[in-house]
Amino acid sequence: MPYEKLLEQRRIKPYQARPREVEQLLQVAARDLATAERILPEDLDWAFNIIYNAVLQATRALMLHEGFRPRGAEQHRTIVQFCELALGPEYKRQIALFDQMRRKRHRLVYEAVGLVSRQEVEQVLAFAKTLVEEIRLLVTRQPRLELGDG
């Protein structure tokens, strides 16, 4: 099992999530992406934080879907480590960016303001939209329905 080390370290524990719990986390991620896009012109720091939260909620959905939940301190870091194992080496670049976002978000919330540029926020928004959708597809195994304009 790829998660043995995290289990031994008591960073995760088995958890039988209801499908609704997973779906709600994916809905939060979608909501947060829309909110971040809306406020991006007004507040780069908060847009970044909201984008990070969207990725966090989607990755939590993946974790619950796999039958685990984080425990103890440093849960955000645990989720990053879990995703590295769950998604595998083909997602190495995405997981590294997620971890960079985690560290920068911490600084934005607790230490400083103005650490992100508009370009950076736009880049992480594009990244987050892609990753959240890929996780949604992995978890639900259902493509998104594209509705026409009438």
C-alpha positions as CSV (number, residue, x, y, z in Angstrom):
1,M,0.0,0.0,0.0
2,P,1.5,3.4,-1.0
3,Y,0.2,5.1,2.2
4,E,1.9,2.8,4.8
5,K,4.4,5.4,5.9
6,L,1.7,8.1,6.5
7,L,-0.3,5.5,8.4
8,E,2.7,4.5,10.5
9,Q,3.5,8.2,11.2
10,R,-0.2,8.6,12.3
11,R,-0.6,11.4,9.7
12,I,-3.6,9.8,8.1
13,K,-6.3,7.3,9.3
14,P,-8.7,5.1,7.5
15,Y,-12.0,6.8,6.9
16,Q,-15.1,5.5,5.1
17,A,-16.5,8.7,3.5
18,R,-20.0,8.9,2.2
19,P,-20.2,9.8,-1.5
20,R,-22.0,13.0,-0.6
21,E,-19.0,14.2,1.5
22,V,-16.7,13.8,-1.5
23,E,-19.1,15.6,-3.7
24,Q,-19.5,18.5,-1.3
25,L,-15.7,19.0,-1.2
26,L,-15.7,19.1,-5.0
27,Q,-18.5,21.6,-4.9
28,V,-16.6,23.8,-2.5
29,A,-13.6,23.7,-4.8
30,A,-15.7,24.7,-7.8
31,R,-17.3,27.5,-5.8
32,D,-13.9,28.8,-4.6
33,L,-12.5,28.9,-8.1
34,A,-15.4,31.0,-9.3
35,T,-15.1,33.3,-6.3
36,A,-11.3,33.7,-6.8
37,E,-11.8,34.6,-10.4
38,R,-14.4,37.2,-9.4
39,I,-12.3,38.9,-6.8
40,L,-9.0,38.6,-8.6
41,P,-9.1,42.2,-9.9
42,E,-9.8,43.6,-6.4
43,D,-7.6,41.5,-4.1
44,L,-4.7,39.4,-5.3
45,D,-3.8,38.0,-1.9
46,W,-7.3,36.8,-1.1
47,A,-7.7,35.4,-4.6
48,F,-4.5,33.4,-4.1
49,N,-5.8,32.1,-0.8
50,I,-9.1,31.1,-2.2
51,I,-7.4,29.4,-5.2
52,Y,-5.3,27.4,-2.7
53,N,-8.4,26.4,-0.8
54,A,-10.0,25.1,-4.0
55,V,-7.0,22.9,-4.6
56,L,-7.0,21.8,-0.9
57,Q,-10.7,20.8,-1.0
58,A,-10.3,18.9,-4.2
59,T,-7.3,17.0,-2.9
60,R,-9.2,16.3,0.4
61,A,-12.0,14.9,-1.8
62,L,-9.4,12.6,-3.4
63,M,-8.1,11.5,0.0
64,L,-11.6,10.7,1.2
65,H,-12.4,8.9,-2.0
66,E,-9.2,6.7,-1.4
67,G,-10.5,5.9,2.1
68,F,-8.4,8.1,4.3
69,R,-8.5,11.4,6.1
70,P,-5.7,13.5,7.6
71,R,-5.1,13.6,11.4
72,G,-3.0,15.6,13.8
73,A,-0.9,18.6,13.1
74,E,0.2,19.8,9.7
75,Q,-2.8,18.5,7.9
76,H,-2.3,20.6,4.8
77,R,1.3,19.2,4.5
78,T,-0.1,15.7,5.0
79,I,-2.6,16.2,2.2
80,V,0.2,17.3,-0.2
81,Q,2.2,14.2,0.7
82,F,-0.8,12.0,0.3
83,C,-1.5,13.4,-3.1
84,E,2.1,12.9,-4.2
85,L,1.5,9.2,-3.4
86,A,-2.0,8.9,-4.8
87,L,-1.4,10.7,-8.1
88,G,2.1,9.3,-8.8
89,P,5.2,10.7,-10.5
90,E,3.3,12.0,-13.5
91,Y,1.9,14.7,-11.2
92,K,5.3,15.6,-9.7
93,R,5.2,19.2,-11.1
94,Q,1.6,19.8,-10.0
95,I,2.3,18.5,-6.5
96,A,5.4,20.7,-6.2
97,L,3.3,23.8,-7.3
98,F,0.6,22.8,-4.8
99,D,3.2,22.7,-2.0
100,Q,4.7,26.0,-3.0
101,M,1.1,27.5,-2.9
102,R,0.7,26.0,0.6
103,R,3.8,27.7,1.9
104,K,3.0,31.0,0.3
105,R,-0.6,30.9,1.5
106,H,0.7,30.5,5.0
107,R,2.8,33.6,4.7
108,L,-0.1,35.5,3.2
109,V,-2.5,34.6,6.0
110,Y,-0.1,35.0,8.9
111,E,2.9,37.1,8.0
112,A,2.7,39.5,5.0
113,V,0.7,41.2,2.3
114,G,1.4,41.8,-1.3
115,L,3.5,38.7,-1.9
116,V,1.8,37.7,-5.2
117,S,1.6,39.4,-8.5
118,R,-1.4,39.4,-10.8
119,Q,0.5,37.2,-13.3
120,E,1.2,34.7,-10.5
121,V,-2.4,34.6,-9.4
122,E,-3.6,34.1,-13.0
123,Q,-1.1,31.3,-13.4
124,V,-2.2,29.5,-10.3
125,L,-5.8,30.0,-11.2
126,A,-5.3,28.2,-14.5
127,F,-3.3,25.5,-12.8
128,A,-6.0,25.0,-10.1
129,K,-8.8,24.8,-12.7
130,T,-7.0,22.0,-14.5
131,L,-6.0,20.1,-11.3
132,V,-9.4,20.4,-9.7
133,E,-11.1,19.1,-12.9
134,E,-8.6,16.2,-13.2
135,I,-9.3,15.2,-9.6
136,R,-13.0,15.5,-10.2
137,L,-12.7,13.1,-13.1
138,L,-10.6,10.7,-11.1
139,V,-13.0,10.7,-8.2
140,T,-16.4,10.7,-10.0
141,R,-15.3,9.0,-13.2
142,Q,-17.8,11.2,-15.0
143,P,-17.0,13.8,-17.6
144,R,-18.4,17.3,-17.0
145,L,-21.6,18.0,-19.0
146,E,-21.1,20.9,-21.3
147,L,-24.4,22.7,-21.7
148,G,-25.1,24.7,-24.9
149,D,-26.3,28.3,-25.0
150,G,-29.9,27.5,-25.5
